[in-house]
């Protein structure tokens, strides 16, 4: 690795498209670097995700960067993801800069913020590069989206501004990986293409030697060297999911059937990752057009970036009718954050913080009402679950205040104050607490209410063990020394 002045080396992983495994590759490289004794930090200039993590200073970053920070042995920090876009509609997103919301912008308006945002991106990057021996950078989407190049700060716009070398990752599992990589080379501006130092092939199933000719063809057509073919990593499902529907990756099993709505603006769905790893539990992410299964024991309404918008989405699927029937049959319901708000009688947004101003009737399963407020609550939290007495740790990341008679039966208490609400029959509960299922003691106590014996699963230890295995997997199949040597 080479450094210039006080600036420490950096390397960027870009992809031929979304969901080609960039986040996992950076996490694995972070852990591999850490195991080599390198003080490494992750960085993503711009992320578009409603799956956010709360930092110790009350900011928020993409959840993928929080996992990468963990792989690097660091606490999540806002500089690791200085621009976070949280979609609120098909054309607009909340703009979070260095952990704080600064605006809600339509896609057509976002380009005007480019120079301001790039300056903040560079500021955060330089702080990380000064504080650590190596910074591993993740791109977003694909540099092949050359129609967006003029206002890009996530891929080549950043790499060129910071003079960071790039390795391009292609996903062979989705097919057409030769065209993915060679096609990217063909459409890039020559100066952008010159920033790329090589490529890797991700998610290969079978004998990698069968791809030798294709690998050589990519190198010949692009002029870029290859740094290896990474076989499919079978334990990837044990890491926090990048996509809500990825939660269905867990092996099929019987047991307590938990169903979660895959809402159109689902947020912080990694709340469910620890449940997906419980051997006595079957988790179903319910996609559009599917009815709640008749054998569901518990239905979870997850967080949402647009509570009123997702209430409309939920009703369009007929899930409101299904949910009422599930409850009549004796089923249980849990709402988390936006899902908690949906369970009440009414959701009011007089200032139009999540869309057009107005109010929307809720599902009426809890006697509470919510009013959206501009102030956003971002904090790590310790609480005590009222029904079981179990202590838990989690975090809050929401706007809106919820009040009503069912708050007299709180879900939990924080420093003695009530949090959340429970229905009179005890089968419907709502809480603003994210991340609670990652607490092993609480998860065991909570599942015990449903007759599920404690499995002894240690969630945090499992994630760390999988990160170690991922690093070993990459060391075995990629030229990790060669990749790290590219950093400048």
Order of alpha helices (4+ residues) and beta strands (2+ residues): beta-alpha-beta-beta-beta-beta-alpha-beta-beta-beta-alpha-alpha-beta-alpha-beta-alpha-alpha-beta-alpha-beta-beta-beta-alpha-beta-beta-beta-alpha-alpha-beta-alpha-beta-beta-beta-beta-beta-beta-beta-beta-beta-beta-alpha-alpha-alpha
